Amino acid sequence: MKYVISAIGGLVVGVVFTIVIMLLLFFLFSAGSKPAVAGTPVQTPDEQSKAEANASVTLNEKFLAAALSSIFNDMNAPSFPIQASNLNTQPTTTALLQSGGCEGRVYLLTEGSGIKTTVRLQDGKAVAPIAFKGSYNVFGACVNFTGWADTKIDLRFDADKQTVFGQLSVETINLDGLLASVSGFLTPMIQDAINRHVNPIEILNAKQLALTIPIKNANGTLKAKVKDVRSEIKDGEVRIQIAYGFTGEKN
């Protein structure tokens, strides 16, 4: 009887030890600072902003879908390494965690797990379900996974760089058919990989926004610098309102 009790005790200790190790690794791998965010949030237009000297750019869902289709069909599927946030400066250590052909990467897909990767403009928000697959060595075993990320995209403006960025934020990660312990271990790492490597998304850069118009008869040049950017999502479109400040320079 005492041998049975001893065996049960040993099993319980082993389970507890495994859970403790998993928790330690979870906090080790998921801890770390979030990636830097570019610029400041773009606000919706108000009466004052509408009264300024503005230009506008309108993008609809079909335009964004066509852009995504070209990326997936004409290029390689976007992929990113999965690694602990606080081990980013130690690639050798991270590489040692992967072995036996286990890539330790997440690949974005055109579709999978019952969803299609796209951008939807609805209810004043830009949301993007993203399908993915990948693999990672978890406690010596290569785990192949599939799933999808529920994300949102916010616009930000960097006045110094004169650039409008999109900031993608992963709200939830949905993994297919994995044990809760493995899913809980992988989820924050996949979330971090997508957030860190996708952002920032350059929407409009300085060259596209700049206005420099030579005026020959006035022997000068008309220049315009972006002062403010506003955006509004409505009826399946995102309308980016750009406010300019003009200056004239004599040649």
Backbone as JSON, one array per atom type, in Angstrom:
{
  "sequence": "MKYVISAIGGLVVGVVFTIVIMLLLFFLFSAGSKPAVAGTPVQTPDEQSKAEANASVTLNEKFLAAALSSIFNDMNAPSFPIQASNLNTQPTTTALLQSGGCEGRVYLLTEGSGIKTTVRLQDGKAVAPIAFKGSYNVFGACVNFTGWADTKIDLRFDADKQTVFGQLSVETINLDGLLASVSGFLTPMIQDAINRHVNPIEILNAKQLALTIPIKNANGTLKAKVKDVRSEIKDGEVRIQIAYGFTGEKN",
  "N": [[0.83, -1.2, 0.0], [1.95, 1.19, 0.83], [3.72, 1.58, -1.22], [2.07, 2.18, -3.35], [0.93, 4.58, -2.46], [3.26, 6.05, -2.37], [3.92, 6.1, -5.07], [1.75, 7.5, -6.14], [2.13, 9.91, -4.82], [4.58, 10.67, -5.94], [3.77, 11.03, -8.59], [2.0, 13.19, -8.34], [3.76, 15.17, -7.42], [5.39, 15.32, -9.67], [3.56, 16.32, -11.6], [2.91, 18.81, -10.46], [5.45, 19.98, -10.5], [5.88, 20.14, -13.28], [3.83, 21.96, -14.0], [4.68, 24.22, -12.61], [7.12, 24.75, -13.93], [6.12, 25.29, -16.49], [4.65, 27.63, -15.99], [6.7, 29.36, -15.18], [8.22, 29.51, -17.54], [6.29, 30.56, -19.2], [5.9, 33.18, -18.16], [8.48, 34.12, -18.47], [8.82, 34.04, -21.25], [6.73, 35.62, -22.19], [7.0, 38.07, -21.07], [8.12, 41.5, -21.28], [8.86, 44.61, -23.01], [6.4, 46.48, -24.87], [6.21, 46.9, -28.46], [7.44, 49.96, -29.91], [5.25, 52.72, -30.58], [4.29, 54.52, -33.4], [4.01, 58.06, -33.97], [1.02, 60.07, -33.28], [-2.4, 59.46, -32.21], [-4.88, 59.52, -34.8], [-7.57, 61.69, -35.0], [-11.2, 61.97, -35.29], [-12.89, 64.03, -37.77], [-13.81, 67.42, -36.91], [-15.88, 70.4, -36.61], [-14.15, 72.59, -36.7], [-11.79, 71.53, -37.85], [-12.76, 70.82, -40.34], [-13.09, 73.26, -41.52], [-10.63, 74.12, -42.26], [-7.82, 74.4, -44.63], [-8.04, 71.79, -46.64], [-7.2, 68.55, -47.99], [-8.22, 65.38, -49.3], [-8.11, 61.8, -48.98], [-9.52, 58.83, -50.07], [-10.13, 55.51, -49.22], [-11.4, 52.34, -50.03], [-12.99, 49.17, -49.1], [-12.65, 47.33, -51.2], [-10.37, 48.27, -52.51], [-8.43, 47.86, -50.5], [-8.65, 45.09, -50.21], [-7.76, 44.25, -52.72], [-5.11, 45.07, -52.6], [-4.12, 43.43, -50.51], [-4.52, 40.94, -51.71], [-2.65, 41.01, -53.81], [-0.28, 41.04, -52.36], [-0.26, 38.48, -51.13], [-0.53, 36.76, -53.36], [1.4, 37.48, -55.26], [3.78, 37.66, -53.93], [5.98, 36.2, -51.41], [4.44, 34.47, -48.65], [3.87, 36.56, -45.86], [5.99, 36.29, -43.04], [7.08, 35.76, -39.63], [9.52, 35.57, -37.0], [8.95, 33.67, -34.04], [9.44, 34.49, -30.75], [10.71, 34.98, -27.41], [9.87, 38.06, -25.86], [11.76, 39.37, -24.27], [14.06, 38.21, -25.12], [14.89, 39.12, -27.49], [17.29, 40.3, -28.19], [19.0, 38.24, -28.15], [19.58, 36.21, -30.33], [20.9, 33.74, -30.67], [20.32, 32.26, -28.35], [17.54, 32.07, -28.62], [17.38, 30.59, -30.99], [18.36, 28.13, -30.13], [16.22, 27.09, -28.82], [14.65, 26.02, -30.75], [14.49, 23.16, -32.75], [15.19, 20.22, -34.77], [13.96, 20.75, -37.27], [11.9, 22.4, -36.63], [10.54, 25.42, -37.21], [9.89, 27.73, -35.73], [8.33, 29.97, -36.42], [5.71, 32.2, -37.52], [3.31, 32.18, -40.06], [1.48, 34.28, -42.18], [-1.69, 33.84, -43.73], [-3.79, 33.66, -46.69], [-6.28, 32.6, -46.26], [-7.88, 30.53, -43.78], [-8.68, 28.32, -41.03], [-11.38, 28.74, -41.18], [-11.76, 31.43, -41.78], [-11.22, 34.4, -43.8], [-8.43, 36.32, -44.65], [-8.63, 39.74, -44.43], [-9.59, 43.25, -44.71], [-11.95, 45.02, -42.92], [-14.21, 47.66, -42.97], [-16.16, 49.01, -40.76], [-18.82, 50.12, -38.62], [-17.49, 52.44, -37.79], [-14.93, 51.56, -37.38], [-11.79, 49.98, -38.25], [-11.24, 46.73, -38.9], [-9.43, 43.63, -38.91], [-9.46, 40.4, -39.6], [-7.06, 37.84, -39.41], [-5.65, 35.06, -40.86], [-3.46, 32.36, -39.92], [-0.54, 30.19, -39.74], [1.91, 27.98, -38.24], [4.87, 26.96, -36.4], [6.36, 25.74, -33.36], [8.83, 24.94, -30.94], [7.89, 23.38, -28.16], [8.74, 22.66, -25.0], [10.51, 20.66, -25.89], [9.04, 19.36, -27.86], [7.89, 19.61, -31.17], [5.43, 21.76, -32.04], [2.92, 22.1, -34.31], [0.8, 24.59, -35.48], [-2.38, 26.14, -36.21], [-4.56, 28.91, -36.86], [-6.34, 31.98, -36.12], [-6.15, 35.57, -35.98], [-7.81, 38.15, -34.3], [-7.96, 41.39, -35.11], [-7.47, 44.99, -34.85], [-7.19, 48.14, -36.59], [-5.66, 51.19, -36.18], [-5.3, 54.6, -37.14], [-2.4, 56.68, -37.21], [-0.5, 59.7, -36.91], [2.61, 61.03, -37.73], [4.06, 63.92, -37.23], [6.68, 64.94, -37.53], [7.91, 63.17, -39.31], [6.13, 63.46, -41.31], [4.19, 61.53, -42.04], [1.58, 59.15, -42.41], [0.59, 56.52, -40.44], [-0.52, 53.11, -40.07], [-1.61, 51.4, -37.24], [-1.56, 48.25, -36.16], [-3.34, 46.2, -33.93], [-3.39, 43.28, -32.14], [-6.16, 41.76, -30.88], [-7.33, 39.34, -30.01], [-6.13, 35.96, -30.01], [-6.83, 33.04, -31.72], [-6.48, 29.74, -31.48], [-6.4, 26.56, -33.12], [-7.65, 23.61, -31.83], [-5.69, 22.95, -29.75], [-4.2, 21.87, -26.66], [-5.14, 23.47, -23.6], [-3.02, 24.3, -21.98], [-0.81, 24.37, -23.73], [-1.79, 26.14, -25.66], [-2.14, 28.44, -24.07], [0.51, 28.99, -23.57], [1.61, 29.52, -26.12], [0.02, 31.58, -27.18], [0.53, 34.41, -26.24], [3.05, 34.77, -27.37], [2.71, 34.48, -30.13], [0.97, 36.59, -30.54], [2.62, 38.75, -29.83], [4.59, 38.49, -31.82], [3.2, 39.1, -34.22], [2.22, 41.71, -33.67], [4.65, 43.06, -33.24], [6.18, 42.77, -35.61], [4.58, 43.46, -37.78], [3.89, 46.12, -37.43], [5.19, 49.56, -37.65], [2.52, 50.27, -40.03], [2.96, 51.72, -43.04], [0.97, 54.12, -44.41], [0.56, 56.59, -45.85], [3.27, 58.38, -47.06], [5.93, 60.89, -46.62], [6.7, 61.83, -49.18], [4.43, 61.34, -50.67], [2.6, 63.0, -49.43], [3.66, 65.55, -49.57], [3.6, 68.85, -50.95], [4.87, 70.65, -53.51], [5.04, 73.25, -55.58], [6.15, 74.78, -58.38], [5.94, 78.2, -59.29], [6.15, 79.82, -62.02], [5.64, 82.38, -63.17], [5.57, 83.96, -60.95], [8.03, 83.74, -60.04], [8.79, 81.91, -58.0], [8.16, 79.37, -55.45], [5.51, 77.39, -54.39], [4.83, 75.92, -51.35], [3.65, 73.28, -49.22], [2.92, 72.06, -46.01], [1.95, 69.32, -44.01], [-0.32, 69.88, -41.45], [-2.2, 68.69, -39.84], [-4.01, 65.61, -39.43], [-7.0, 63.93, -40.04], [-9.47, 61.34, -39.71], [-12.19, 59.33, -40.95], [-14.41, 56.67, -40.76], [-16.79, 55.25, -42.75], [-19.64, 53.85, -44.32], [-18.26, 51.67, -45.53], [-15.84, 52.79, -46.27], [-12.72, 54.5, -45.71], [-12.02, 57.73, -44.99], [-9.48, 59.94, -45.31], [-8.6, 62.92, -44.03], [-6.67, 65.69, -44.77], [-4.98, 68.37, -43.47], [-3.42, 71.31, -44.56], [-0.65, 73.61, -44.27], [0.32, 76.51, -45.89], [3.16, 77.93, -47.55], [5.12, 80.43, -49.23], [7.97, 80.6, -51.33], [10.54, 82.66, -52.57], [12.4, 82.4, -55.57]],
  "CA": [[0.0, 0.0, 0.0], [2.8, 2.37, 0.92], [4.33, 1.8, -2.52], [1.04, 2.84, -4.17], [0.87, 5.96, -1.99], [4.51, 6.69, -2.79], [3.85, 6.3, -6.52], [0.8, 8.59, -6.36], [2.8, 11.13, -4.37], [5.57, 11.03, -6.94], [3.05, 11.52, -9.76], [1.49, 14.53, -8.01], [4.93, 16.06, -7.41], [5.8, 15.5, -11.06], [2.59, 17.2, -12.26], [3.1, 20.15, -9.91], [6.73, 20.48, -11.01], [5.66, 20.49, -14.69], [3.02, 23.18, -14.04], [5.53, 25.33, -12.16], [8.06, 25.04, -15.02], [5.36, 25.92, -17.57], [4.33, 28.99, -15.59], [7.93, 30.15, -15.22], [8.56, 29.74, -18.94], [5.26, 31.45, -19.75], [6.2, 34.56, -17.78], [9.77, 34.49, -19.06], [8.69, 34.25, -22.69], [5.72, 36.61, -22.56], [7.32, 39.37, -20.49], [8.92, 42.36, -22.14], [8.2, 45.86, -23.39], [5.66, 46.47, -26.11], [6.9, 47.64, -29.51], [7.16, 51.4, -29.94], [4.13, 53.13, -31.42], [4.66, 55.71, -34.15], [3.1, 59.17, -34.08], [-0.1, 60.29, -32.36], [-3.66, 58.96, -32.79], [-5.64, 60.38, -35.7], [-8.91, 61.91, -34.48], [-12.24, 62.16, -36.29], [-13.04, 65.46, -38.11], [-14.79, 68.25, -36.23], [-16.23, 71.58, -37.41], [-12.96, 73.43, -36.89], [-10.88, 70.89, -38.8], [-13.38, 70.84, -41.67], [-13.01, 74.62, -42.05], [-9.25, 74.42, -42.66], [-7.45, 74.04, -46.0], [-7.93, 70.33, -46.58], [-7.3, 67.61, -49.12], [-8.68, 64.11, -48.73], [-7.84, 60.54, -49.66], [-10.54, 57.86, -49.68], [-9.81, 54.11, -49.52], [-12.53, 51.46, -49.7], [-12.65, 47.78, -48.8], [-12.2, 46.66, -52.43], [-8.98, 48.69, -52.72], [-7.59, 47.18, -49.5], [-8.67, 43.66, -50.52], [-6.91, 44.05, -53.9], [-3.72, 45.21, -52.15], [-3.79, 42.21, -49.78], [-4.46, 39.84, -52.67], [-1.38, 41.1, -54.52], [0.79, 40.66, -51.43], [-0.26, 37.03, -50.93], [-0.44, 36.02, -54.61], [2.58, 37.84, -56.04], [4.98, 37.63, -53.09], [5.96, 35.12, -50.43], [3.57, 34.73, -47.5], [4.59, 37.23, -44.78], [6.27, 35.42, -41.89], [7.86, 36.41, -38.58], [10.0, 34.64, -35.97], [8.3, 33.69, -32.73], [10.45, 34.42, -29.72], [10.39, 35.71, -26.19], [10.09, 39.5, -26.01], [12.99, 39.82, -23.62], [15.21, 37.52, -25.68], [15.06, 39.61, -28.85], [18.69, 40.64, -28.45], [19.8, 37.04, -28.01], [19.11, 35.28, -31.35], [21.47, 32.41, -30.49], [19.53, 31.6, -27.31], [16.23, 31.75, -29.2], [17.56, 29.53, -31.98], [18.56, 26.87, -29.44], [14.93, 26.57, -28.39], [14.04, 25.36, -31.9], [15.36, 22.1, -33.28], [14.5, 19.16, -35.5], [13.15, 21.26, -38.36], [10.83, 23.25, -36.11], [10.99, 26.74, -37.64], [9.69, 28.8, -34.77], [7.84, 31.12, -37.16], [4.29, 32.27, -37.82], [3.06, 32.59, -41.44], [0.15, 34.8, -42.44], [-2.31, 33.14, -44.84], [-4.94, 34.32, -47.31], [-7.44, 32.1, -45.54], [-7.65, 29.37, -42.94], [-9.46, 28.27, -39.79], [-12.74, 29.21, -41.42], [-11.86, 32.87, -42.05], [-10.41, 34.94, -44.88], [-7.7, 37.52, -44.24], [-9.14, 40.9, -45.15], [-9.81, 44.44, -43.89], [-13.35, 45.42, -42.95], [-14.47, 49.0, -42.48], [-17.53, 48.92, -40.27], [-19.13, 50.7, -37.31], [-16.49, 53.42, -37.44], [-13.66, 50.91, -37.05], [-11.12, 49.14, -39.24], [-10.88, 45.47, -38.27], [-8.76, 42.74, -39.85], [-9.19, 39.01, -39.21], [-5.86, 37.37, -40.1], [-5.39, 33.63, -40.7], [-2.03, 32.08, -39.84], [-0.07, 28.86, -39.32], [3.29, 28.07, -37.81], [5.37, 25.88, -35.55], [7.25, 26.18, -32.29], [9.27, 23.85, -30.09], [7.38, 23.56, -26.81], [9.24, 21.65, -24.08], [11.15, 19.57, -26.62], [8.17, 18.8, -28.89], [7.53, 20.59, -32.18], [3.98, 21.93, -32.13], [2.42, 22.79, -35.49], [-0.46, 25.2, -35.1], [-3.12, 26.99, -37.13], [-5.52, 29.73, -36.13], [-6.55, 33.31, -36.68], [-6.04, 36.69, -35.05], [-8.8, 39.21, -34.42], [-7.15, 42.6, -34.94], [-8.02, 46.28, -35.27], [-6.18, 49.03, -37.15], [-5.86, 52.61, -35.88], [-4.4, 55.48, -37.87], [-1.58, 57.59, -36.42], [0.22, 60.67, -37.74], [3.89, 61.5, -37.22], [4.27, 65.23, -37.85], [8.1, 65.12, -37.87], [8.18, 62.37, -40.51], [5.08, 63.74, -42.29], [3.76, 60.2, -42.48], [0.41, 58.54, -41.78], [0.82, 55.1, -40.19], [-1.55, 52.26, -39.51], [-1.12, 50.64, -36.09], [-2.36, 47.04, -35.98], [-3.32, 45.66, -32.57], [-4.03, 41.97, -32.02], [-7.04, 41.75, -29.71], [-7.41, 37.96, -29.55], [-5.54, 34.89, -30.81], [-7.68, 31.85, -31.67], [-5.73, 28.59, -31.96], [-7.26, 25.41, -33.4], [-7.47, 22.27, -31.29], [-4.54, 22.7, -28.89], [-4.45, 21.82, -25.22], [-5.17, 24.8, -23.0], [-1.69, 24.64, -21.47], [0.03, 24.73, -24.87], [-2.38, 27.34, -26.24], [-1.81, 29.55, -23.2], [1.94, 29.26, -23.7], [1.92, 30.07, -27.44], [-0.8, 32.74, -27.54], [1.17, 35.72, -26.12], [4.22, 34.86, -28.24], [2.2, 34.73, -31.48], [0.43, 37.95, -30.5], [3.76, 39.66, -29.83], [5.26, 38.39, -33.12], [2.42, 39.84, -35.22], [2.25, 43.13, -33.32], [6.0, 43.62, -33.33], [6.77, 42.75, -36.95], [3.69, 44.09, -38.76], [3.83, 47.57, -37.19], [4.03, 50.33, -38.1], [2.15, 50.1, -41.44], [3.02, 53.03, -43.69], [-0.17, 54.35, -45.28], [0.95, 57.7, -46.71], [4.56, 58.89, -46.6], [6.22, 62.3, -46.84], [6.72, 62.13, -50.61], [3.05, 61.34, -51.16], [1.86, 64.09, -48.82], [4.29, 66.85, -49.82], [3.18, 69.68, -52.09], [5.86, 71.64, -53.94], [4.54, 73.66, -56.89], [6.84, 75.96, -58.92], [5.1, 79.21, -59.91], [7.14, 80.51, -62.86], [5.33, 83.8, -63.37], [5.83, 84.68, -59.69], [9.43, 83.47, -59.73], [8.84, 81.32, -56.66], [7.65, 78.01, -55.26], [4.48, 77.24, -53.36], [5.03, 74.68, -50.59], [2.62, 73.0, -48.21], [3.29, 71.05, -45.02], [0.77, 68.77, -43.32], [-0.47, 70.33, -40.07], [-3.07, 67.8, -39.06], [-4.67, 64.56, -40.18], [-8.21, 63.38, -39.42], [-10.02, 60.23, -40.51], [-13.56, 58.92, -40.63], [-14.8, 55.42, -41.42], [-18.23, 55.3, -42.97], [-20.14, 53.22, -45.56], [-17.26, 50.81, -46.15], [-14.7, 53.57, -46.74], [-12.01, 55.33, -44.75], [-11.7, 59.02, -45.61], [-8.39, 60.59, -44.59], [-8.64, 64.37, -44.26], [-5.32, 66.22, -44.56], [-4.95, 69.83, -43.36], [-2.12, 71.84, -44.97], [-0.24, 74.98, -44.05], [1.03, 76.9, -47.1], [4.19, 78.97, -47.52], [5.69, 80.73, -50.54], [9.4, 80.9, -51.32], [11.05, 83.29, -53.78], [13.57, 81.71, -56.12]],
  "C": [[0.87, 1.26, 0.0], [3.5, 2.67, -0.41], [3.36, 2.52, -3.46], [0.95, 4.31, -3.8], [2.1, 6.73, -2.46], [4.47, 7.01, -4.28], [2.92, 7.46, -6.85], [1.42, 9.92, -5.97], [3.82, 11.62, -5.37], [4.92, 11.6, -8.19], [2.55, 12.94, -9.54], [2.63, 15.54, -8.02], [5.38, 16.36, -8.84], [4.89, 16.45, -11.8], [2.78, 18.63, -11.79], [4.38, 20.78, -10.44], [6.58, 20.93, -12.47], [4.89, 21.78, -14.82], [3.86, 24.38, -13.66], [6.5, 25.74, -13.28], [7.35, 25.76, -16.16], [5.04, 27.36, -17.24], [5.56, 29.89, -15.64], [8.31, 30.49, -16.66], [7.57, 30.68, -19.59], [5.59, 32.9, -19.43], [7.52, 35.03, -18.36], [9.6, 34.87, -20.52], [7.71, 35.35, -23.05], [6.04, 37.98, -22.0], [8.13, 40.2, -21.47], [8.14, 43.6, -22.54], [7.49, 45.71, -24.71], [6.43, 47.26, -27.16], [6.49, 49.1, -29.51], [6.04, 51.7, -30.92], [4.49, 54.45, -32.08], [3.58, 56.78, -34.07], [2.05, 59.27, -32.99], [-1.39, 59.83, -33.01], [-4.33, 59.99, -33.68], [-7.08, 60.47, -35.19], [-9.92, 62.03, -35.62], [-12.41, 63.66, -36.57], [-14.07, 66.15, -37.22], [-15.03, 69.5, -37.08], [-15.02, 72.46, -37.68], [-12.02, 72.84, -37.93], [-11.44, 70.91, -40.22], [-13.26, 72.21, -42.33], [-11.61, 74.98, -42.53], [-9.02, 74.03, -44.12], [-7.14, 72.54, -46.05], [-7.87, 69.69, -47.96], [-7.76, 66.3, -48.5], [-8.3, 62.94, -49.62], [-8.86, 59.53, -49.15], [-10.13, 56.46, -50.15], [-11.03, 53.27, -49.15], [-12.06, 50.03, -49.51], [-12.12, 47.04, -50.02], [-10.74, 47.0, -52.73], [-8.05, 47.93, -51.78], [-7.52, 45.68, -49.77], [-7.75, 43.35, -51.71], [-5.43, 44.13, -53.51], [-3.27, 43.96, -51.41], [-3.63, 41.03, -50.72], [-3.13, 39.83, -53.42], [-0.21, 40.66, -53.63], [0.88, 39.14, -51.32], [-0.03, 36.25, -52.22], [0.86, 36.27, -55.37], [3.89, 37.8, -55.25], [4.93, 36.38, -52.2], [5.04, 35.49, -49.27], [4.37, 35.43, -46.4], [4.8, 36.29, -43.6], [7.19, 36.14, -40.91], [8.34, 35.36, -37.59], [9.2, 34.79, -34.68], [9.4, 33.56, -31.69], [10.02, 35.22, -28.51], [10.75, 37.17, -26.37], [11.44, 39.92, -25.44], [14.21, 39.04, -24.07], [15.51, 37.99, -27.09], [16.51, 39.94, -29.18], [19.61, 39.43, -28.31], [19.34, 35.99, -29.02], [19.66, 33.87, -31.19], [20.68, 31.61, -29.46], [18.18, 31.17, -27.86], [16.33, 30.6, -30.17], [17.72, 28.17, -31.31], [17.25, 26.25, -28.97], [14.24, 25.8, -29.5], [15.02, 24.32, -32.45], [14.52, 21.12, -34.07], [13.58, 19.66, -36.59], [11.98, 22.1, -37.9], [11.25, 24.71, -36.33], [10.89, 27.82, -36.58], [9.24, 30.08, -35.43], [6.32, 31.05, -37.28], [4.14, 32.83, -39.23], [1.64, 33.11, -41.57], [-0.4, 34.18, -43.72], [-3.47, 33.94, -45.43], [-6.24, 33.86, -46.64], [-7.08, 30.83, -44.78], [-8.48, 29.46, -41.68], [-10.85, 28.88, -39.95], [-12.89, 30.7, -41.67], [-10.95, 33.25, -43.22], [-9.74, 36.22, -44.4], [-8.16, 38.71, -45.09], [-9.2, 42.09, -44.19], [-11.27, 44.85, -44.04], [-13.49, 46.8, -42.31], [-15.93, 49.08, -42.05], [-17.66, 49.54, -38.89], [-18.05, 51.68, -36.85], [-15.13, 52.84, -37.1], [-13.1, 50.15, -38.25], [-10.66, 47.88, -38.53], [-10.32, 44.53, -39.33], [-8.58, 41.35, -39.25], [-8.03, 38.48, -40.05], [-5.65, 35.88, -39.81], [-3.88, 33.39, -40.66], [-1.79, 30.6, -39.55], [1.36, 29.02, -38.87], [3.7, 26.87, -37.0], [6.27, 26.46, -34.48], [7.58, 24.98, -31.41], [8.86, 24.14, -28.64], [7.84, 22.4, -25.94], [9.77, 20.42, -24.8], [10.3, 18.93, -27.69], [7.78, 19.9, -29.87], [6.01, 20.63, -32.33], [3.66, 22.72, -33.4], [1.04, 23.34, -35.16], [-1.07, 25.98, -36.26], [-4.1, 27.82, -36.3], [-5.73, 31.05, -36.83], [-6.51, 34.36, -35.58], [-7.14, 37.69, -35.35], [-8.07, 40.52, -34.11], [-7.95, 43.85, -35.3], [-6.87, 47.15, -35.76], [-6.57, 50.47, -36.84], [-4.87, 53.42, -36.68], [-3.67, 56.42, -36.91], [-0.8, 58.49, -37.37], [1.48, 61.12, -37.03], [4.22, 62.8, -37.94], [5.71, 65.43, -38.29], [8.44, 64.37, -39.17], [7.18, 62.64, -41.61], [4.55, 62.45, -42.91], [2.53, 59.75, -41.69], [0.67, 57.04, -41.67], [-0.47, 54.4, -39.8], [-0.94, 51.45, -38.38], [-2.05, 49.46, -35.86], [-2.21, 46.52, -34.56], [-4.08, 44.34, -32.55], [-4.85, 41.95, -30.74], [-7.19, 40.35, -29.14], [-6.7, 37.04, -30.54], [-6.4, 33.64, -30.62], [-6.94, 30.68, -32.3], [-6.65, 27.38, -32.09], [-6.78, 24.17, -32.66], [-6.24, 21.99, -30.47], [-4.97, 22.61, -27.44], [-4.35, 23.22, -24.63], [-3.79, 25.24, -22.52], [-0.76, 25.08, -22.59], [-0.47, 26.02, -25.51], [-2.04, 28.57, -25.41], [-0.35, 29.96, -23.27], [2.25, 29.98, -25.01], [1.23, 31.39, -27.74], [-0.07, 34.08, -27.4], [2.38, 35.88, -27.04], [3.8, 35.13, -29.68], [1.68, 36.16, -31.57], [1.56, 38.97, -30.59], [4.45, 39.67, -31.19], [4.53, 39.21, -34.18], [2.47, 41.34, -34.93], [3.6, 43.77, -33.61], [6.48, 43.76, -34.77], [5.88, 43.37, -38.02], [3.77, 45.61, -38.65], [5.19, 48.25, -37.34], [3.78, 50.1, -39.6], [2.11, 51.49, -42.08], [1.87, 53.17, -44.68], [0.14, 55.43, -46.31], [2.26, 58.27, -46.19], [4.79, 60.34, -47.02], [6.18, 62.68, -48.32], [5.3, 62.21, -51.17], [2.26, 62.53, -50.64], [2.39, 65.47, -49.19], [3.7, 67.54, -51.05], [4.25, 70.72, -52.35], [5.54, 72.02, -55.38], [5.3, 74.91, -57.36], [5.83, 76.91, -59.59], [6.03, 80.12, -60.74], [6.88, 82.0, -62.96], [5.58, 84.62, -62.11], [7.27, 84.49, -59.24], [9.59, 82.93, -58.3], [8.25, 79.92, -56.64], [6.64, 78.0, -54.12], [4.69, 75.89, -52.67], [3.93, 74.52, -49.54], [3.1, 71.88, -47.31], [2.02, 70.61, -44.28], [0.77, 69.24, -41.87], [-1.22, 69.32, -39.21], [-3.69, 66.78, -39.99], [-5.87, 64.06, -39.38], [-8.7, 62.23, -40.29], [-11.41, 59.87, -40.01], [-13.88, 57.67, -41.43], [-16.32, 55.39, -41.51], [-18.56, 54.64, -44.3], [-19.06, 52.42, -46.28], [-16.05, 51.54, -46.7], [-14.02, 54.26, -45.56], [-11.57, 56.59, -45.49], [-10.66, 59.71, -44.74], [-8.37, 62.05, -44.99], [-7.3, 64.98, -43.84], [-5.36, 67.74, -44.58], [-3.54, 70.34, -43.63], [-1.91, 73.27, -44.48], [0.64, 75.38, -45.22], [2.07, 77.98, -46.82], [4.69, 79.18, -48.95], [7.15, 81.1, -50.42], [9.81, 81.54, -52.65], [12.29, 82.54, -54.26], [14.75, 82.65, -56.09]]
}
